Amino acid sequence: MSKVVLITGGSSGIGKSVGEYLVDKGFQVYGTSREPNKYPDSKFPLLTLDVTKPETISHCISEMLERTTRIDVLINNAGAGITGPIEEIPDQEIKRNFETNFFGPISVIKAVLPSMRAANSGLIINITSIAGYMGLPYRGIYSASKGALEILTEAFRMELKPFNIEMCNVAPGDFATNIAAGRYHAPLLDTSPYKKKYGENLEIMNNHVDEGSDPKDMANVIYKIINTDRPKIHYKVGKVMQKFSIVLKRCLPGKVYEKLLMKHYNL
């Protein structure tokens, strides 16, 4: 019997690529979107879900269990980008980003756990980011929200071990998706002391996405994880230097690593 997979944020980008890949591999895939009707050509069914609205989460999980009776794999992929000088990002946008990237995934996990526990099996994959391993200038809020999800997974997976439920993180680097278009960008203010450097770094960030890896690389890694009996805690997917940056942070003195980042971002 093919495994049943639920992918939040499955209408575009990495979520869409992963879903299509898994469909081709014979999995029974469902995705979610805030507005599924906008994607009539989706290769797999899309259910209505907004990770910031608990009522849509409970309705989505109930509807899926009515259709399939079980959820074998949850891929927490829905997320949002945010850029800007931390001082100038409105508080409501900071809170909104954490609602999407951190609190939302927790709510979805809580919603699927009762059925997984009843089945005495399950796999939860949280899509985080290599940016979550370090504080990046003008991406600090994004780094913090993804880093929080990384750490949460470490604790959560230990609590779930007695129920035969596995959990892991997959941290992508820059991928060629439409994430830049959906980011919240703090406005470039003429009066801002950060205007020049923030403007330069916005261009750098967008170029990184445009030159990013193929989302199919993520799909291939996730496929392998699903077929692994005991997944690792952390996986990193991206270009060699992006993954190597995590190794450097572990090895170098903090100030030395900071200088490397500042040089990279022309600060």
GUGU-247484 format. One record per residue: x, y, z of N, C-alpha, C in turn. Coordinates in Angstrom, 3 decimals, always signed. Layout:
// GUGU-247484
X|Y|Z|X|Y|Z|X|Y|Z .
...
// end
This chain:
// GUGU-247484
+0.848|-1.186|+0.000|+0.000|+0.000|+0.000|+0.890|+1.245|+0.000 .
+0.633|+2.176|-0.916|+1.469|+3.365|-1.026|+1.254|+4.275|+0.179 .
+2.326|+4.943|+0.596|+2.238|+5.838|+1.736|+1.457|+7.098|+1.377 .
+0.756|+7.641|+2.398|-0.017|+8.867|+2.235|+0.816|+10.024|+2.759 .
+1.002|+11.029|+1.913|+1.872|+12.161|+2.237|+1.070|+13.454|+2.188 .
+1.236|+14.282|+3.209|+0.633|+15.612|+3.228|+1.745|+16.650|+3.204 .
+1.673|+17.591|+2.240|+2.680|+18.638|+2.088|+2.008|+19.995|+2.260 .
+2.369|+20.723|+3.310|+1.828|+22.075|+3.438|+2.576|+22.990|+2.470 .
+1.855|+23.974|+1.933|+2.472|+24.837|+0.935|+2.839|+24.069|-0.315 .
+1.896|+23.280|-0.813|+2.192|+22.394|-1.932|+1.833|+22.929|-3.305 .
+1.470|+24.200|-3.394|+1.005|+24.723|-4.680|+2.115|+25.303|-5.547 .
+3.285|+25.552|-4.970|+4.369|+26.160|-5.748|+5.713|+25.842|-5.108 .
+6.778|+26.228|-5.786|+8.114|+26.124|-5.235|+8.527|+24.722|-4.852 .
+9.228|+24.616|-3.724|+9.744|+23.335|-3.270|+8.611|+22.351|-2.997 .
+7.537|+22.809|-2.382|+6.417|+21.919|-2.070|+5.828|+21.264|-3.301 .
+5.649|+22.056|-4.337|+5.110|+21.525|-5.588|+6.072|+20.514|-6.207 .
+7.345|+20.847|-6.248|+8.341|+19.953|-6.841|+8.415|+18.632|-6.087 .
+8.411|+18.702|-4.757|+8.455|+17.488|-3.947|+7.213|+16.642|-4.182 .
+6.044|+17.285|-4.208|+4.795|+16.549|-4.424|+4.753|+15.834|-5.755 .
+5.161|+16.531|-6.812|+5.155|+15.916|-8.134|+6.129|+14.751|-8.210 .
+7.268|+14.920|-7.580|+8.276|+13.854|-7.559|+7.729|+12.617|-6.846 .
+7.085|+12.821|-5.714|+6.561|+11.694|-4.939|+5.381|+11.024|-5.642 .
+4.571|+11.801|-6.351|+3.491|+11.213|-7.144|+4.073|+10.265|-8.188 .
+5.131|+10.709|-8.851|+5.776|+9.868|-9.864|+6.376|+8.598|-9.267 .
+6.691|+8.647|-7.981|+7.251|+7.481|-7.291|+6.164|+6.583|-6.698 .
+4.911|+6.947|-6.924|+3.817|+6.070|-6.502|+3.190|+6.395|-5.164 .
+3.534|+7.522|-4.564|+2.942|+7.901|-3.282|+1.572|+8.542|-3.497 .
+0.735|+8.459|-2.476|-0.560|+9.129|-2.485|-0.358|+10.494|-1.828 .
-0.299|+11.537|-2.644|+0.118|+12.854|-2.174|-1.058|+13.824|-2.123 .
-1.110|+14.572|-1.023|-2.028|+15.700|-0.887|-1.196|+16.919|-0.521 .
-1.561|+18.050|-1.092|-0.905|+19.298|-0.739|-1.899|+20.257|-0.129 .
-1.397|+21.363|+0.367|-2.293|+22.389|+0.890|-1.951|+23.733|+0.262 .
-2.934|+24.594|+0.282|-2.774|+25.955|-0.204|-3.835|+26.818|+0.472 .
-3.546|+28.091|+0.613|-4.572|+28.987|+1.154|-5.712|+29.157|+0.159 .
-5.399|+29.029|-1.131|-6.420|+29.183|-2.178|-6.221|+28.107|-3.245 .
-6.659|+26.891|-2.979|-6.439|+25.784|-3.928|-7.051|+26.011|-5.305 .
-8.126|+26.786|-5.362|-8.811|+27.004|-6.650|-7.932|+27.721|-7.668 .
-6.877|+28.347|-7.196|-5.981|+29.046|-8.118|-5.059|+28.083|-8.875 .
-5.087|+26.805|-8.491|-4.150|+25.843|-9.077|-4.904|+24.614|-9.601 .
-5.759|+24.813|-10.615|-6.575|+23.703|-11.129|-5.758|+22.604|-11.801 .
-4.534|+22.917|-12.198|-3.721|+21.938|-12.921|-2.743|+21.192|-12.002 .
-2.926|+21.311|-10.700|-2.028|+20.626|-9.780|-2.031|+19.128|-10.039 .
-0.856|+18.526|-9.969|-0.700|+17.093|-10.249|-1.233|+16.234|-9.108 .
-1.528|+16.848|-7.965|-2.075|+16.130|-6.815|-3.120|+17.023|-6.154 .
-4.054|+16.449|-5.394|-5.119|+17.247|-4.783|-4.567|+18.281|-3.795 .
-5.152|+19.463|-3.818|-4.791|+20.519|-2.878|-5.968|+20.797|-1.953 .
-5.712|+20.792|-0.663|-6.726|+21.076|+0.339|-6.494|+22.477|+0.897 .
-7.557|+23.096|+1.365|-7.457|+24.444|+1.912|-6.818|+24.415|+3.295 .
-5.754|+25.188|+3.476|-5.107|+25.286|+4.778|-4.271|+26.553|+4.825 .
-4.425|+27.294|+5.900|-3.583|+28.450|+6.195|-2.960|+28.170|+7.558 .
-1.643|+28.010|+7.608|-0.999|+27.582|+8.856|-1.170|+28.600|+9.977 .
-1.589|+29.817|+9.655|-1.810|+30.821|+10.693|-3.243|+30.821|+11.207 .
-4.086|+29.939|+10.657|-5.497|+29.881|+11.073|-5.823|+28.469|+11.545 .
-5.875|+28.264|+12.879|-6.057|+26.913|+13.437|-7.297|+26.194|+12.928 .
-8.369|+26.934|+12.665|-9.594|+26.261|+12.213|-9.406|+25.603|+10.847 .
-8.577|+26.199|+9.992|-8.336|+25.590|+8.680|-7.455|+24.353|+8.810 .
-6.578|+24.346|+9.811|-5.709|+23.183|+10.033|-6.543|+21.985|+10.465 .
-7.390|+22.169|+11.462|-8.201|+21.050|+11.952|-9.158|+20.550|+10.881 .
-9.719|+21.468|+10.097|-10.633|+21.055|+9.021|-9.888|+20.273|+7.952 .
-8.698|+20.728|+7.588|-7.902|+20.055|+6.555|-7.528|+18.640|+6.985 .
-7.055|+18.487|+8.211|-6.639|+17.165|+8.685|-7.842|+16.227|+8.772 .
-8.965|+16.740|+9.235|-10.184|+15.912|+9.305|-10.614|+15.463|+7.920 .
-10.592|+16.399|+6.962|-10.980|+16.062|+5.593|-10.045|+15.018|+4.996 .
-8.763|+15.163|+5.254|-7.804|+14.219|+4.693|-7.983|+12.831|+5.304 .
-8.207|+12.765|+6.602|-8.394|+11.461|+7.246|-9.681|+10.790|+6.785 .
-10.689|+11.588|+6.452|-11.911|+11.017|+5.879|-11.628|+10.385|+4.523 .
-10.739|+11.005|+3.767|-10.420|+10.496|+2.431|-9.470|+9.295|+2.476 .
-8.498|+9.343|+3.386|-7.399|+8.367|+3.328|-7.303|+7.456|+4.557 .
-7.938|+7.834|+5.661|-7.926|+7.155|+6.972|-6.589|+7.260|+7.697 .
-5.551|+7.776|+7.045|-4.261|+7.877|+7.720|-3.382|+8.931|+7.029 .
-2.383|+9.391|+7.777|-1.345|+10.264|+7.227|-0.017|+9.644|+7.634 .
+0.709|+9.127|+6.670|+1.987|+8.465|+6.968|+3.134|+9.454|+7.093 .
+3.095|+10.496|+6.260|+4.193|+11.457|+6.224|+3.620|+12.871|+6.167 .
+4.074|+13.714|+7.067|+3.769|+15.149|+7.013|+5.035|+15.890|+6.631 .
+4.955|+16.719|+5.595|+6.075|+17.576|+5.210|+5.663|+19.017|+5.478 .
+6.225|+19.586|+6.533|+5.915|+20.962|+6.931|+6.733|+21.910|+6.067 .
+6.170|+22.277|+4.937|+6.908|+23.076|+3.963|+6.443|+24.534|+3.904 .
+5.217|+24.821|+4.272|+4.699|+26.186|+4.160|+5.570|+27.144|+4.960 .
+5.935|+28.240|+4.347|+6.784|+29.209|+5.028|+6.787|+30.526|+4.272 .
+7.406|+31.528|+4.882|+7.443|+32.849|+4.264|+8.784|+33.499|+4.512 .
+9.269|+34.219|+3.511|+10.509|+34.963|+3.649|+10.257|+36.354|+4.199 .
+11.289|+36.948|+4.747|+11.183|+38.318|+5.253|+12.579|+38.920|+5.260 .
+12.690|+40.161|+4.818|+13.987|+40.834|+4.792|+13.842|+42.236|+5.357 .
+14.960|+42.770|+5.776|+14.966|+44.151|+6.245|+15.853|+44.339|+7.453 .
+16.237|+45.563|+7.733|+16.935|+45.857|+8.983|+15.988|+45.548|+10.148 .
+16.441|+44.797|+11.117|+15.544|+44.382|+12.202|+14.910|+45.587|+12.881 .
+15.672|+46.642|+13.021|+15.152|+47.854|+13.667|+13.945|+48.421|+12.933 .
+13.889|+48.220|+11.606|+12.860|+48.872|+10.798|+11.733|+47.946|+10.362 .
+11.815|+46.663|+10.671|+10.713|+45.759|+10.322|+9.582|+45.953|+11.331 .
+8.373|+46.237|+10.875|+7.254|+46.433|+11.813|+7.041|+45.198|+12.690 .
+6.709|+45.427|+13.939|+6.509|+44.324|+14.877|+5.483|+43.330|+14.367 .
+4.419|+43.831|+13.730|+3.378|+42.914|+13.263|+3.883|+41.986|+12.171 .
+4.862|+42.459|+11.377|+5.435|+41.603|+10.335|+6.369|+40.554|+10.945 .
+7.075|+40.915|+11.992|+7.913|+39.942|+12.695|+7.038|+38.837|+13.277 .
+5.952|+39.229|+13.932|+5.046|+38.254|+14.529|+4.386|+37.388|+13.454 .
+4.026|+38.009|+12.329|+3.392|+37.254|+11.245|+4.348|+36.204|+10.685 .
+5.626|+36.564|+10.582|+6.587|+35.603|+10.057|+6.750|+34.412|+10.992 .
+6.808|+34.662|+12.285|+6.910|+33.559|+13.243|+5.631|+32.727|+13.267 .
+4.488|+33.354|+13.060|+3.238|+32.598|+12.986|+3.282|+31.610|+11.819 .
+3.874|+32.026|+10.710|+3.937|+31.177|+9.523|+5.046|+30.135|+9.617 .
+6.235|+30.564|+10.036|+7.410|+29.695|+9.968|+7.638|+28.839|+11.210 .
+7.017|+29.204|+12.325|+7.278|+28.485|+13.568|+5.995|+27.974|+14.239 .
+5.120|+28.883|+14.613|+3.911|+28.460|+15.317|+2.971|+27.656|+14.415 .
+2.909|+28.024|+13.133|+2.056|+27.280|+12.198|+2.454|+25.821|+12.074 .
+3.732|+25.529|+11.797|+4.153|+24.128|+11.739|+3.874|+23.355|+13.023 .
+4.039|+24.006|+14.184|+3.721|+23.326|+15.442|+2.250|+22.914|+15.465 .
+1.374|+23.811|+15.033|-0.064|+23.517|+15.038|-0.403|+22.363|+14.105 .
+0.253|+22.322|+12.949|-0.011|+21.224|+12.008|+0.480|+19.905|+12.593 .
+1.657|+19.928|+13.207|+2.191|+18.713|+13.842|+1.212|+18.199|+14.898 .
+0.740|+19.093|+15.752|-0.192|+18.689|+16.808|-1.457|+18.064|+16.224 .
-1.877|+18.569|+15.071|-3.112|+18.070|+14.464|-2.965|+16.661|+13.901 .
-1.763|+16.301|+13.427|-1.584|+14.975|+12.823|-1.139|+13.914|+13.827 .
-0.623|+14.342|+14.969|-0.055|+13.373|+15.906|-1.048|+12.334|+16.427 .
-2.290|+12.695|+16.768|-3.192|+11.653|+17.275|-3.372|+10.479|+16.314 .
-3.511|+10.750|+15.006|-3.694|+9.661|+14.046|-2.404|+8.865|+13.870 .
-1.251|+9.537|+13.896|+0.019|+8.815|+13.789|+0.255|+7.944|+15.024 .
-0.087|+8.475|+16.180|+0.106|+7.700|+17.407|-0.801|+6.468|+17.413 .
-2.022|+6.634|+16.917|-2.944|+5.503|+16.835|-2.410|+4.424|+15.900 .
-1.699|+4.855|+14.851|-1.128|+3.905|+13.887|+0.226|+3.370|+14.345 .
+0.759|+3.947|+15.424|+2.084|+3.575|+15.935|+3.164|+3.728|+14.866 .
+3.017|+4.753|+14.046|+4.014|+5.029|+13.013|+3.767|+6.408|+12.429 .
+4.786|+6.957|+11.810|+4.641|+8.251|+11.167|+5.988|+8.919|+10.980 .
+6.043|+9.854|+10.063|+7.253|+10.609|+9.784|+6.870|+12.066|+9.561 .
+7.548|+12.969|+10.251|+7.317|+14.400|+10.087|+8.626|+15.041|+9.649 .
+8.587|+15.720|+8.512|+9.765|+16.386|+7.958|+9.511|+17.891|+7.981 .
+10.326|+18.614|+8.721|+10.198|+20.066|+8.791|+11.196|+20.715|+7.832 .
+10.680|+21.517|+6.914|+11.551|+22.224|+5.974|+12.004|+23.519|+6.639 .
+13.294|+23.608|+6.925|+13.820|+24.790|+7.611|+14.643|+25.601|+6.610 .
+15.887|+25.881|+6.933|+16.737|+26.635|+6.013|+18.166|+26.629|+6.530 .
+19.117|+26.616|+5.610|+20.509|+26.798|+6.012|+20.686|+28.146|+6.704 .
+19.842|+29.125|+6.334|+19.874|+30.430|+6.996|+19.535|+30.319|+8.477 .
+18.882|+29.230|+8.890|+18.535|+29.035|+10.283|+19.701|+28.619|+11.162 .
+20.853|+28.371|+10.548|+22.043|+27.982|+11.309|+22.928|+29.173|+11.653 .
+22.546|+30.359|+11.184|+23.390|+31.537|+11.416|+22.527|+32.791|+11.296 .
+22.912|+33.826|+12.014|+22.207|+35.096|+11.874|+22.735|+35.859|+10.680 .
+21.892|+36.028|+9.655|+22.330|+36.697|+8.431|+21.839|+38.149|+8.417 .
+22.684|+39.082|+8.018|+22.271|+40.485|+7.993|+21.104|+40.712|+7.037 .
+20.137|+41.464|+7.512|+18.929|+41.808|+6.772|+18.022|+40.603|+6.516 .
+18.378|+39.452|+7.105|+17.512|+38.271|+7.073|+17.377|+37.692|+8.486 .
+17.650|+38.528|+9.489|+17.718|+38.050|+10.859|+16.438|+37.416|+11.364 .
+15.294|+37.976|+11.000|+14.018|+37.421|+11.467|+13.767|+36.066|+10.819 .
+14.049|+35.958|+9.532|+13.903|+34.669|+8.848|+14.833|+33.633|+9.463 .
+16.103|+34.013|+9.676|+17.063|+33.094|+10.300|+16.550|+32.631|+11.659 .
+16.007|+33.550|+12.437|+15.547|+33.220|+13.781|+14.352|+32.277|+13.759 .
+13.410|+32.506|+12.855|+12.210|+31.651|+12.812|+12.553|+30.241|+12.354 .
+13.443|+30.129|+11.376|+13.836|+28.801|+10.897|+14.757|+28.108|+11.898 .
+15.616|+28.875|+12.556|+16.467|+28.298|+13.583|+15.653|+27.767|+14.751 .
+14.581|+28.473|+15.100|+13.708|+28.020|+16.179|+13.077|+26.677|+15.839 .
+12.666|+26.502|+14.578|+12.062|+25.234|+14.164|+13.094|+24.106|+14.174 .
+14.328|+24.413|+13.816|+15.409|+23.417|+13.890|+15.561|+22.886|+15.323 .
+15.643|+23.794|+16.289|+15.836|+23.404|+17.680|+14.609|+22.681|+18.222 .
+13.432|+23.155|+17.866|+12.207|+22.502|+18.323|+12.180|+21.040|+17.895 .
+12.607|+20.771|+16.669|+12.598|+19.404|+16.150|+13.464|+18.490|+17.010 .
+14.610|+18.997|+17.457|+15.500|+18.179|+18.272|+14.795|+17.688|+19.538 .
+14.015|+18.562|+20.169|+13.295|+18.177|+21.383|+12.084|+17.305|+21.057 .
+11.344|+17.710|+20.041|+10.095|+17.035|+19.681|+10.339|+15.571|+19.322 .
+11.382|+15.314|+18.550|+11.602|+13.944|+18.067|+11.906|+12.988|+19.218 .
+12.535|+13.499|+20.293|+12.795|+12.641|+21.449|+11.493|+12.298|+22.171 .
+10.588|+13.263|+22.246|+9.306|+13.015|+22.894|+8.448|+12.020|+22.117 .
+8.662|+11.957|+20.803|+7.839|+11.097|+19.948|+8.398|+9.688|+19.764 .
+9.640|+9.465|+20.165|+10.260|+8.152|+19.983|+9.425|+7.006|+20.546 .
+8.825|+7.142|+21.752|+8.059|+6.013|+22.301|+6.852|+5.612|+21.452 .
+6.423|+6.499|+20.546|+5.250|+6.217|+19.718|+5.620|+5.779|+18.306 .
+6.924|+5.539|+18.098|+7.408|+5.095|+16.783|+7.151|+6.142|+15.699 .
+7.191|+7.399|+16.095|+7.022|+8.509|+15.149|+8.368|+9.204|+15.005 .
+8.834|+9.347|+13.766|+10.121|+9.984|+13.489|+9.904|+11.433|+13.057 .
+10.888|+12.265|+13.360|+10.852|+13.662|+12.930|+12.264|+14.089|+12.559 .
+12.371|+14.924|+11.519|+13.681|+15.444|+11.127|+13.522|+16.790|+10.446 .
+14.644|+17.478|+10.281|+14.699|+18.739|+9.546|+15.381|+18.540|+8.207 .
+14.921|+19.253|+7.201|+15.655|+19.371|+5.946|+15.856|+20.864|+5.691 .
+17.111|+21.281|+5.670|+17.439|+22.701|+5.534|+17.958|+22.988|+4.130 .
+17.155|+23.636|+3.291|+17.639|+23.992|+1.953|+18.455|+25.275|+1.972 .
+19.353|+25.378|+1.015|+20.015|+26.646|+0.756|+19.144|+27.444|-0.210 .
+19.764|+28.150|-1.128|+19.001|+28.922|-2.112|+18.576|+28.017|-3.261 .
+17.268|+28.052|-3.552|+16.730|+27.266|-4.659|+15.999|+28.181|-5.621 .
+16.002|+27.788|-6.880|+15.371|+28.593|-7.930|+13.853|+28.418|-7.858 .
+13.223|+29.194|-6.967|+11.767|+29.160|-6.808|+11.258|+30.599|-6.810 .
+9.957|+30.741|-6.548|+9.354|+32.074|-6.515|+9.324|+32.663|-5.114 .
+10.181|+32.179|-4.196|+10.144|+32.639|-2.814|+10.406|+34.138|-2.703 .
+11.280|+34.673|-3.561|+11.607|+36.101|-3.466|+10.384|+36.970|-3.712 .
+9.509|+36.514|-4.629|+8.314|+37.292|-4.938|+7.343|+37.334|-3.770 .
+7.365|+36.307|-2.926|+6.430|+36.243|-1.816|+6.985|+36.753|-0.504 .
+8.232|+37.207|-0.486|+8.834|+37.716|+0.739|+8.199|+39.036|+1.164 .
+8.242|+39.274|+2.482|+7.966|+40.629|+2.940|+9.291|+41.377|+2.938 .
+9.343|+42.483|+2.242|+10.531|+43.324|+2.221|+10.233|+44.611|+2.982 .
+10.981|+44.880|+4.029|+10.863|+46.187|+4.667|+11.212|+47.247|+3.624 .
+10.455|+48.323|+3.555|+10.691|+49.326|+2.499|+12.053|+49.994|+2.623 .
+12.616|+50.314|+1.466|+13.871|+51.065|+1.435|+13.541|+52.545|+1.650 .
+13.788|+53.033|+2.839|+13.426|+54.403|+3.188|+14.576|+55.358|+2.879 .
+14.246|+56.480|+2.246|+15.278|+57.475|+1.934|+15.949|+58.002|+3.195 .
+15.198|+58.020|+4.286|+15.738|+58.552|+5.535|+16.440|+57.500|+6.387 .
+16.459|+56.249|+5.915|+17.007|+55.160|+6.724|+18.538|+55.175|+6.742 .
+19.140|+54.960|+7.910|+20.598|+54.825|+7.958|+21.088|+53.526|+7.319 .
+20.148|+52.599|+7.059|+20.508|+51.311|+6.459|+20.292|+51.291|+4.944 .
+19.832|+52.407|+4.375|+19.361|+52.394|+2.983|+20.381|+51.798|+2.015 .
+21.611|+52.282|+2.055|+22.606|+51.864|+1.067|+22.917|+50.369|+1.188 .
+23.266|+49.922|+2.380|+23.669|+48.527|+2.558|+22.494|+47.571|+2.411 .
+21.340|+47.956|+2.898|+20.160|+47.105|+2.739|+19.795|+46.968|+1.269 .
+19.853|+48.058|+0.531|+19.550|+48.010|-0.903|+20.500|+47.087|-1.647 .
+21.791|+47.166|-1.319|+22.786|+46.301|-1.954|+22.518|+44.829|-1.625 .
+22.146|+44.573|-0.379|+21.937|+43.188|+0.031|+20.634|+42.601|-0.493 .
+19.634|+43.435|-0.717|+18.415|+42.946|-1.364|+18.744|+42.373|-2.733 .
+19.591|+43.074|-3.468|+19.985|+42.603|-4.800|+20.771|+41.297|-4.702 .
+21.672|+41.203|-3.719|+22.448|+39.978|-3.515|+21.521|+38.806|-3.222 .
+20.548|+39.010|-2.315|+19.632|+37.934|-1.928|+18.802|+37.454|-3.111 .
+18.288|+38.380|-3.893|+17.470|+37.992|-5.046|+18.300|+37.262|-6.093 .
+19.554|+37.675|-6.273|+20.437|+36.982|-7.216|+20.721|+35.562|-6.751 .
+20.881|+35.373|-5.448|+21.128|+34.031|-4.911|+19.981|+33.092|-5.249 .
+18.737|+33.597|-5.134|+17.577|+32.763|-5.465|+17.545|+32.458|-6.955 .
+17.770|+33.484|-7.782|+17.732|+33.290|-9.239|+18.776|+32.276|-9.692 .
+19.912|+32.227|-8.988|+20.998|+31.316|-9.352|+20.981|+30.045|-8.511 .
+19.873|+29.798|-7.832|+19.785|+28.697|-6.886|+19.719|+27.327|-7.536 .
+19.729|+26.314|-6.676|+19.712|+24.925|-7.131|+18.326|+24.529|-7.644 .
+18.274|+23.384|-8.288|+17.027|+22.838|-8.808|+16.224|+22.234|-7.658 .
+14.936|+22.627|-7.485|+14.112|+22.068|-6.407|+14.011|+20.543|-6.431 .
+14.302|+19.936|-7.576|+14.269|+18.469|-7.635|+15.319|+17.842|-6.722 .
+16.377|+18.594|-6.416|+17.377|+18.093|-5.477|+16.746|+17.871|-4.101 .
+15.885|+18.798|-3.709|+15.164|+18.654|-2.433|+14.241|+17.446|-2.489 .
+13.549|+17.290|-3.600|+12.601|+16.179|-3.745|+13.312|+14.838|-3.616 .
+14.475|+14.737|-4.220|+15.235|+13.488|-4.168|+15.671|+13.157|-2.746 .
+16.124|+14.162|-1.999|+16.531|+13.943|-0.612|+15.344|+13.512|+0.242 .
+14.224|+14.171|+0.065|+13.038|+13.830|+0.863|+12.542|+12.424|+0.532 .
+12.610|+12.048|-0.731|+12.244|+10.682|-1.119|+13.116|+9.666|-0.397 .
+14.418|+9.939|-0.314|+15.329|+9.027|+0.368|+15.036|+8.966|+1.867 .
+14.691|+10.112|+2.450|+14.367|+10.133|+3.875|+13.136|+9.279|+4.164 .
+12.121|+9.410|+3.328|+10.892|+8.630|+3.523|+11.185|+7.137|+3.482 .
+12.170|+6.762|+2.701|+12.521|+5.350|+2.565|+13.639|+4.918|+3.522 .
+13.935|+5.759|+4.507|+14.935|+5.441|+5.522|+14.234|+5.047|+6.818 .
+14.643|+3.960|+7.409|+14.002|+3.503|+8.642|+14.243|+4.451|+9.811 .
+15.442|+4.953|+9.942|+15.790|+5.821|+11.057|+16.453|+7.086|+10.523 .
+15.668|+8.082|+10.183|+16.245|+9.312|+9.621|+17.176|+10.020|+10.601 .
+18.124|+10.743|+10.040|+18.982|+11.602|+10.853|+18.146|+12.769|+11.395 .
+18.741|+13.548|+12.284|+18.030|+14.708|+12.830|+18.029|+15.852|+11.821 .
+19.184|+16.121|+11.232|+19.348|+17.269|+10.344|+19.871|+16.849|+8.980 .
+19.288|+17.426|+7.939|+19.775|+17.267|+6.569|+19.954|+18.671|+5.983 .
+21.005|+18.847|+5.204|+21.231|+20.111|+4.515|+21.293|+19.845|+3.019 .
+20.613|+20.676|+2.249|+20.558|+20.489|+0.799|+20.858|+21.830|+0.135 .
+21.863|+21.847|-0.705|+22.197|+23.089|-1.380|+23.591|+23.006|-1.976 .
+24.076|+24.131|-2.422|+25.404|+24.172|-3.010|+26.462|+23.931|-1.942 .
+27.621|+23.456|-2.386|+28.678|+23.030|-1.470|+29.057|+24.147|-0.499 .
+29.246|+25.361|-0.980|+29.692|+26.446|-0.115|+28.629|+26.834|+0.897 .
+27.364|+26.701|+0.524|+26.304|+27.006|+1.487|+26.321|+26.001|+2.637 .
+26.486|+24.739|+2.317|+26.564|+23.728|+3.372|+27.854|+23.863|+4.165 .
+28.929|+24.218|+3.476|+30.224|+24.366|+4.142|+30.213|+25.533|+5.127 .
+29.351|+26.520|+4.884|+29.277|+27.664|+5.788|+28.875|+27.238|+7.199 .
+28.082|+26.172|+7.307|+27.694|+25.662|+8.622|+28.891|+25.038|+9.320 .
+29.697|+24.314|+8.544|+30.908|+23.698|+9.101|+31.863|+24.780|+9.591 .
+32.012|+25.841|+8.798|+32.904|+26.931|+9.186|+32.464|+27.566|+10.498 .
+31.159|+27.734|+10.663|+30.670|+28.357|+11.897|+31.032|+27.516|+13.119 .
+30.987|+26.203|+12.944|+31.327|+25.319|+14.056|+32.823|+25.364|+14.384 .
+33.631|+25.595|+13.366|+35.079|+25.480|+13.544|+35.761|+26.795|+13.905 .
+35.251|+27.899|+13.390|+35.946|+29.169|+13.539|+35.511|+29.920|+14.802 .
+36.392|+30.750|+15.347|+35.981|+31.661|+16.419|+34.840|+32.562|+15.931 .
+33.956|+32.931|+16.835|+32.771|+33.685|+16.446|+33.067|+34.957|+15.683 .
+34.055|+35.728|+16.130|+34.358|+36.998|+15.470|+34.954|+36.792|+14.085 .
+35.720|+35.714|+13.914|+36.287|+35.414|+12.597|+35.166|+35.076|+11.617 .
+34.227|+34.252|+12.080|+33.097|+33.889|+11.210|+32.264|+35.122|+10.883 .
+32.068|+35.976|+11.865|+31.311|+37.209|+11.635|+31.975|+38.064|+10.562 .
+33.288|+38.169|+10.614|+34.012|+38.963|+9.609|+33.835|+38.378|+8.207 .
+33.832|+37.042|+8.105|+33.612|+36.410|+6.798|+32.231|+36.752|+6.254 .
+31.220|+36.685|+7.118|+29.864|+37.029|+6.684|+29.786|+38.500|+6.261 .
+30.364|+39.368|+7.043|+30.298|+40.793|+6.727|+31.008|+41.103|+5.414 .
+32.113|+40.415|+5.158|+32.801|+40.603|+3.885|+31.944|+40.113|+2.731 .
+31.277|+38.963|+2.934|+30.424|+38.382|+1.883|+29.282|+39.348|+1.534 .
+28.745|+40.006|+2.556|+27.608|+40.895|+2.340|+28.031|+42.364|+2.225 .
+29.334|+42.594|+2.022|+29.865|+43.951|+1.801|+29.493|+44.910|+2.919 .
+29.612|+44.460|+4.148|+29.272|+45.317|+5.292|+30.538|+45.840|+5.968 .
// end
